Amino acid sequence: MMMERKHLYILTLASFLALLGCSQQSIHKIHQKPIQFDSTRAQLSIEYMDKHYGMKKETPTIDPKMIVVHWTAIPTFKKSYEFFYESKLSSKRADIQDAGMLNVSSHYMIKRNGKIYQLLPDTLFARHVIGLNHAAIGIENIGSKNNRLTDAQLRANTYLIKKLAREHNIEYLIGHYEYTRFERHPLWKELNDSYRTDKIDPGQDFMKRLRDNVRDLQLKGAPDSTASN
C-alpha cells in the first residue's frame, strides 16, 4: 500500500511538473509579427554594413555573438511596431540620418505584460546598436525612463535570452547603455568616430536583475571601458 502511494505521489509530482512546463511555454510563446524586410531594406542593410563596418556582404545576414537589451522610449507596442516597420528611417530620427537611411529595428519586442513578438529572424541584420549590429540580436521592451520595465518583461527577457543562448553561439549580454565600452574590443566595427548616441536603456537595475536570472549561462558583459583590448 505504501509503495502504491509512493508511486502515485511520484506520478502526481511528474504530472504537475509537466503541466508547469507547458504553462511556462504557453506564457512565453513567441508570436510572429514581421516588420517589412523588402529589397529596399535588404539593400540599405548591405550598404550600412559596408559604410560603417567595412564589411562587403551579398546578403544582409549576421553571426550572433551577443544580445543587446533595449527599451523603446515609445509608450505603446502599436506605435513602436509602426515606427520600426518601414524600411527607411523616419524623419523623426533626423539625429541619425547622416549615418544612413536604413530604419532602426530589432529582432524581438516585448510588451509590458511580457508577451514576446519576433519581428525579424535572428540572423538578419537590424539597426539597433552602433558598432555591433553585425553580431547582435536586439530585444526591445516597451518602456522608458519614466515608465520602467515590468517584472513580466524581466521574466520574458530571461526566457528569451536562455532560448537564444541555446540556439546561437552567444557570448555577451549587454544593456544598450553599455555599447560604447566595446570601442576597443575586436567585435567593434564602427568606422565613423563621430557616430555615437547617448543611451541609458534599459536601466542598470533591470540589467542587474536580468543578469542574476541568467547567471547560469555565464555570458560576458561589456568590457571595462578603461581596459585596453
KEPAVEX-499660 format. One record per residue (C-alpha): x, y, z; residue number from 1. Coordinates in pm, whole numbers, padded with zeros to 5 digits. Layout:
      x      y      z drenpa
      X      Y      Z    NUM
...
END
This chain:
      x      y      z drenpa
  00000  00000  00000      1
  00282  00235  00092      2
  00456  00154 -00236      3
  00138  00229 -00430      4
  00103  00564 -00254      5
  00469  00642 -00325      6
  00424  00564 -00694      7
  00106  00771 -00703      8
  00294  01065 -00542      9
  00574  01038 -00798     10
  00326  01026 -01086     11
  00133  01320 -00944     12
  00452  01524 -00899     13
  00569  01436 -01251     14
  00231  01538 -01392     15
  00244  01866 -01203     16
  00593  01945 -01328     17
  00490  01859 -01684     18
  00189  02089 -01658     19
  00408  02361 -01509     20
  00647  02326 -01803     21
  00361  02352 -02051     22
  00228  02654 -01863     23
  00565  02827 -01880     24
  00591  02755 -02251     25
  00242  02892 -02303     26
  00319  03210 -02107     27
  00633  03272 -02308     28
  00513  03173 -02652     29
  00690  03374 -02921     30
  00443  03540 -03155     31
  00550  03614 -03512     32
  00489  03973 -03624     33
  00739  04050 -03903     34
  00835  04403 -03993     35
  00896  04492 -04357     36
  01212  04336 -04495     37
  01187  04404 -04865     38
  01456  04460 -05127     39
  01494  04821 -05010     40
  01567  04722 -04652     41
  01800  04446 -04767     42
  01999  04686 -04987     43
  02013  04955 -04719     44
  02138  04694 -04472     45
  02414  04583 -04708     46
  02512  04946 -04767     47
  02514  05015 -04393     48
  02750  04723 -04325     49
  02983  04844 -04598     50
  02980  05210 -04490     51
  03004  05157 -04115     52
  03185  04827 -04079     53
  03382  04785 -04399     54
  03202  04454 -04448     55
  03131  04353 -04807     56
  02821  04136 -04798     57
  02595  03993 -05064     58
  02320  03922 -04815     59
  02221  04119 -04500     60
  02295  03842 -04252     61
  02471  03837 -03915     62
  02652  03586 -03697     63
  02502  03646 -03350     64
  02756  03670 -03069     65
  02570  03898 -02831     66
  02227  04006 -02713     67
  02152  04375 -02658     68
  01855  04469 -02439     69
  01670  04798 -02501     70
  01362  04993 -02410     71
  01167  05161 -02687     72
  01104  05503 -02526     73
  00778  05485 -02723     74
  00480  05426 -02492     75
  00285  05155 -02677     76
  00354  04836 -02867     77
  00145  04956 -03163     78
  00338  05280 -03206     79
  00674  05109 -03153     80
  00595  04843 -03410     81
  00477  05102 -03661     82
  00795  05303 -03607     83
  01014  05000 -03684     84
  00800  04864 -03966     85
  00910  05073 -04265     86
  01239  05005 -04441     87
  01352  05368 -04448     88
  01431  05578 -04144     89
  01161  05816 -04027     90
  01218  06191 -04046     91
  01165  06185 -03668     92
  01515  06038 -03639     93
  01693  06325 -03810     94
  01965  06289 -03545     95
  02098  05974 -03715     96
  02001  06028 -04079     97
  02357  06124 -04174     98
  02462  05771 -04079     99
  02223  05617 -04333    100
  01858  05583 -04427    101
  01818  05225 -04301    102
  01541  05228 -04044    103
  01607  05129 -03685    104
  01463  04794 -03581    105
  01511  04496 -03356    106
  01468  04121 -03368    107
  01223  04099 -03077    108
  00981  04327 -02897    109
  00828  04256 -02558    110
  00506  04409 -02432    111
  00467  04530 -02076    112
  00267  04217 -01994    113
  00562  04000 -02105    114
  00421  03893 -02439    115
  00706  03831 -02686    116
  00695  03916 -03057    117
  00957  03827 -03314    118
  01000  04100 -03576    119
  01297  03959 -03769    120
  01479  03627 -03796    121
  01774  03608 -03556    122
  02034  03609 -03833    123
  01903  03905 -04035    124
  02069  04243 -03989    125
  01890  04501 -03771    126
  01998  04855 -03689    127
  01971  04885 -03311    128
  02320  04932 -03162    129
  02607  05136 -03305    130
  02921  04941 -03388    131
  02786  04597 -03305    132
  02484  04527 -03527    133
  02682  04275 -03731    134
  02692  04041 -03430    135
  02397  04146 -03213    136
  02042  04025 -03158    137
  01826  04311 -03031    138
  01546  04280 -02776    139
  01324  04588 -02742    140
  01096  04632 -02441    141
  00803  04872 -02430    142
  00906  05125 -02167    143
  01115  05432 -02091    144
  01296  05625 -01818    145
  00962  05732 -01675    146
  00789  05401 -01741    147
  01032  05142 -01612    148
  01026  04786 -01735    149
  00798  04538 -01558    150
  00852  04211 -01374    151
  00665  04038 -01656    152
  00917  04179 -01903    153
  01202  04061 -01681    154
  01065  03707 -01688    155
  01011  03722 -02066    156
  01364  03851 -02129    157
  01504  03576 -01908    158
  01317  03310 -02104    159
  01411  03457 -02442    160
  01780  03502 -02362    161
  01809  03143 -02241    162
  01639  03025 -02558    163
  01867  03231 -02783    164
  02177  03117 -02594    165
  02081  02756 -02667    166
  02030  02825 -03037    167
  02329  03052 -03114    168
  02689  03099 -03010    169
  02602  03384 -02773    170
  02896  03512 -02567    171
  02780  03853 -02444    172
  02474  04009 -02284    173
  02461  04389 -02251    174
  02223  04675 -02196    175
  02214  04936 -02471    176
  02376  05191 -02239    177
  02693  04977 -02230    178
  02764  04962 -02603    179
  03046  05222 -02613    180
  03253  05007 -02378    181
  03320  04780 -02677    182
  03503  05051 -02872    183
  03843  04880 -02831    184
  03703  04529 -02849    185
  03751  04303 -03155    186
  03373  04292 -03210    187
  03357  04672 -03255    188
  03331  04768 -03624    189
  03212  05130 -03640    190
  03434  05329 -03878    191
  03279  05671 -03807    192
  03432  05806 -03486    193
  03170  06080 -03460    194
  02869  05847 -03481    195
  02760  05789 -03121    196
  02437  05840 -02928    197
  02387  05864 -02552    198
  02182  05577 -02414    199
  02053  05478 -02070    200
  01821  05191 -02165    201
  01704  04951 -02035    202
  01821  05079 -01695    203
  02101  04948 -01476    204
  01869  04794 -01219    205
  01684  04594 -01483    206
  02013  04465 -01628    207
  02139  04363 -01284    208
  01825  04164 -01217    209
  01835  04012 -01565    210
  02199  03905 -01528    211
  02116  03745 -01193    212
  01840  03545 -01365    213
  02069  03412 -01640    214
  02394  03375 -01445    215
  02394  03003 -01521    216
  02464  03088 -01888    217
  02794  03253 -01787    218
  02754  03523 -02051    219
  03009  03802 -02052    220
  02913  04165 -02005    221
  03067  04475 -02159    222
  03444  04508 -02114    223
  03588  04758 -01868    224
  03590  05091 -02051    225
  03937  05167 -01913    226
  04085  04839 -02031    227
  04297  04812 -02344    228
  04170  04528 -02561    229
END
